[in-house]
Amino acid sequence: MEYQNFYENCYGSEAELTPKQIYQMYRQTDRWQNIRKDRLVIDDYKCRLCGETATDVHHICYPKIFGTEPIAHLSSLCDKCHHNYHFPLSIADVKKDFFQLLEDGKHTTCPVCERFAHYNPRRLNSSTARALIWLVNAYNETQDWINVPITAPKWLTATNQHTTLKYWGLVERAPSSKEKKKHSGLWRPTELGIQFAKCQCSVAEQVLTYDDEKISETDEKITIEEALASYGFDYSEIMRNPSADFEKSKIIRKGQKLISNHS
């Protein structure tokens, strides 16, 4: 429909149409189709709310006369988000949809703070296993909180891997005694952490975290020996000397092996 014909039929002196009827007619005009396409191109055909493919263009605010709206007053949305805007979901529904996107492995933005959001998969590897063994041994000597930044070896403080052990419930952090300081550097193993370090149980091989909290875990289990062996470390050797920099010695041994193979 030509916009001029639409304008005369809808805003002429004899026009007796409801706002809804006028809007439905406007959507058929060539002017709206051009404005709609321009907005989609600007937004790269991505929904401004969830990032999925945009199929609709939404009026953030309606003009007094359709066809005069600035393009900045429009927003590209997918069909689902457009529907939810006009028929709002409950907070529970919004949370459900948000976390479903994360569980599907998609990146999105938080509907509250608009920050980028995604799940972080974390695997219990050799570095975290070694950090736990060191912490358990240090705790066995003191039976008290361990000041990791002060007493831990450099290879541990450099990676900070001991902090991720909390997602498996293997360690816990002491609350900060200072009001302005959110966390302390004091850590200790939990009962589960001690059992895991002694090869008395297994834990999930991988967990999913969001906003520094564990959301879920895999069904696959792993022992501390398996976590260490995945990178060529020997459990009994590390237990004898938990503070040693086995990463450096492993590299040296690998270099020596390459030299002997070429000789």
LUMFIKE-912134 format. One record per residue (C-alpha): x, y, z; residue in three letters. Coordinates in steps of 0.25 Angstrom, whole numbers, padded with zeros to 4 digits, always signed. Each point is the difference from the previous one (the first is absolute). Last residue first. Example, Ala and Ser with C-alpha at 12.3 -4.5 7.8 and 13.67 -1.06 7.14 Angstrom:
REM LUMFIKE-912134
+0055-0004+0029Ser -0006-0014+0002Ala 
END
This chain:
REM LUMFIKE-912134
+0282-0159+0081Ser -0013+0005-0005His -0009-0008+0010Asn +0010+0004+0012Ser -0002+0015-0003Ile -0015-0002+0000Leu +0000-0007+0013Lys +0009+0010+0006Gln -0010+0011-0004Gly -0012-0007+0006Lys +0007-0002+0013Arg +0003+0015+0000Ile -0014+0003-0003Ile -0005-0009+0011Lys +0010+0006+0010Ser -0006+0014-0002Lys -0015-0005+0001Glu +0004-0008+0012Phe +0003+0013+0008Asp +0002-0007+0014Ala -0010+0004+0011Ser -0007-0014+0001Pro +0012-0008+0002Asn -0003-0014+0004Arg -0015+0001-0005Met +0005+0006-0013Ile +0009-0013-0003Glu -0012-0009+0004Ser -0010+0007-0009Tyr +0010-0001-0012Asp -0003+0011-0010Phe -0001-0002-0015Gly -0011+0010-0004Tyr -0012-0009+0001Ser +0007-0008+0011Ala -0002+0011+0010Leu -0015+0001-0002Ala -0001-0016-0001Glu +0008-0001+0014Glu -0010+0011+0006Ile -0012-0009-0004Thr -0010+0004-0011Ile -0015-0002-0002Lys -0008+0002-0013Glu -0014+0005+0004Asp +0003+0014-0003Thr -0003+0012+0009Glu -0010+0011+0002Ser -0001+0014+0003Ile +0012+0003+0009Lys +0001+0014+0004Glu +0010+0011-0003Asp -0010+0008-0009Asp -0003-0013-0008Tyr +0007-0013+0001Thr +0000-0014-0007Leu +0007-0011+0006Val +0010-0011-0006Gln +0006-0013+0005Glu -0011-0002+0011Ala +0006-0006+0012Val +0007-0012+0005Ser +0003-0006+0014Cys +0010-0006+0009Gln +0012+0004-0009Cys +0007+0008+0012Lys -0002+0013-0007Ala -0015-0003-0002Phe -0002-0003+0015Gln +0007+0012+0004Ile -0009+0009-0010Gly -0012-0007+0005Leu +0003+0004+0015Glu +0002+0014-0005Thr +0014+0005-0003Pro +0005+0013+0006Arg +0001+0015-0006Trp +0004+0013+0006Leu +0003+0011-0010Gly -0012+0008+0004Ser -0012+0005-0008His -0009+0012-0001Lys +0010+0010+0006Lys -0007+0013+0004Lys -0005-0005+0013Glu +0012-0008+0004Lys -0001-0013+0007Ser -0001-0007-0013Ser -0008-0013+0000Pro +0009-0013+0000Ala +0000-0007-0014Arg -0004-0014-0002Glu +0006-0012-0008Val -0005-0013-0007Leu -0014+0005-0002Gly +0001-0003-0015Trp -0002+0015-0003Tyr +0010+0003+0011Lys +0011-0006-0007Leu +0001+0012-0009Thr +0007+0008+0010Thr +0012-0010+0001His +0003+0003-0015Gln +0006+0014+0003Asn +0010-0003-0011Thr +0011+0009+0005Ala -0003-0003+0015Thr +0002-0015-0003Leu +0013+0000-0008Trp +0005+0010+0010Lys -0001-0009+0012Pro -0011+0003+0010Ala +0003+0007+0014Thr -0003+0015-0002Ile -0011+0000-0011Pro -0006-0014+0006Val -0002+0004+0014Asn -0004-0013+0005Ile -0012-0001+0010Trp +0004-0010+0012Asp +0003-0014+0002Gln +0015+0004-0001Thr +0007-0012-0006Glu -0012-0007-0006Asn -0004+0013-0006Tyr +0013+0002-0008Ala -0002-0014-0005Asn -0014+0002-0004Val +0003+0013-0007Leu +0012-0006-0008Trp -0009-0011-0004Ile -0011+0009-0004Leu +0009+0009-0009Ala +0006-0013-0007Arg -0015-0004-0004Ala -0003+0014-0005Thr +0013+0000-0009Ser -0003-0014-0004Ser -0014+0002-0005Asn -0014+0001+0006Leu -0007+0007-0012Arg -0008+0013+0000Arg -0010+0003-0010Pro -0004+0015+0001Asn -0015+0003-0003Tyr -0002+0013-0007His -0004+0014+0002Ala +0003+0014-0005Phe -0006+0011+0009Arg -0014+0005-0002Glu -0002+0003+0015Cys -0014-0007+0001Val -0002-0008-0013Pro +0014-0005+0001Cys +0006+0000-0014Thr +0002-0013-0009Thr +0010-0010-0004His -0005-0014-0004Lys +0004-0013+0005Gly -0014-0006+0001Asp +0001+0001+0015Glu +0002+0015-0001Leu -0012+0002-0009Leu -0008-0008+0010Gln +0005+0008+0011Phe -0006+0013-0006Phe -0013-0007-0004Asp -0002-0005+0014Lys +0004+0013+0006Lys -0010+0008-0008Val -0011-0010+0003Asp +0002+0001+0015Ala +0000+0015-0001Ile -0014-0001-0007Ser -0001+0002-0015Leu -0004+0013-0007Pro -0011-0001-0011Phe +0004+0012-0009His +0015-0002+0003Tyr -0001-0015+0001Asn -0005-0001-0014His +0011+0009-0006His +0010-0009+0008Cys -0006-0013-0006Lys -0001+0006-0015Asp +0015+0005+0001Cys +0002+0015+0002Leu +0006+0012-0008Ser -0003+0013+0007Ser -0007+0013-0004Leu +0000+0014+0006His +0014+0002-0006Ala -0006-0001-0014Ile -0007+0013+0003Pro -0015-0002-0002Glu -0007+0009-0010Thr -0006-0011-0008Gly -0011-0002+0010Phe -0006+0013+0005Ile +0000+0002+0015Lys +0012-0009+0001Pro +0000-0013+0008Tyr +0011-0002+0010Cys +0010-0012+0000Ile -0007-0004-0013His +0005-0014-0003His +0006-0006-0012Val -0002-0015-0002Asp +0008-0012-0005Thr +0013+0002+0008Ala +0009-0012+0000Thr +0005-0004+0014Glu +0007+0010+0009Gly -0009+0000+0012Cys -0005+0014+0002Leu +0005+0008-0012Arg -0004-0011-0010Cys +0010-0001-0011Lys -0002+0003-0014Tyr +0013+0008-0001Asp -0007+0011+0010Asp +0002+0011-0011Ile -0005-0010-0011Val -0012-0003+0008Leu -0003+0015+0002Arg +0002+0003-0015Asp -0009-0011-0004Lys -0012+0005+0009Arg +0002+0014-0005Ile -0001-0005-0014Asn -0012-0009+0003Gln -0007+0011+0008Trp +0001+0009-0012Arg -0005-0010-0010Asp -0013-0001+0008Thr -0006-0013+0005Gln +0004+0003+0014Arg -0007+0013+0000Tyr -0014-0007-0003Met +0002-0008+0013Gln +0004+0013+0008Tyr -0012+0007-0005Ile -0010-0011+0004Gln +0006-0001+0013Lys -0001+0015+0002Pro -0015-0001-0004Thr -0005+0005-0013Leu -0009+0011-0003Glu +0006+0008-0012Ala -0008+0011-0006Glu +0010+0011+0003Ser +0011-0008-0005Gly +0010-0007+0010Tyr -0002-0014-0004Cys -0005+0000-0014Asn +0009+0012-0004Glu +0012-0005+0007Tyr -0001-0015-0006Phe -0002+0006-0014Asn +0013+0008+0002Gln +0007-0012+0006Tyr -0002-0008-0012Glu -0005-0014+0003Met 
END
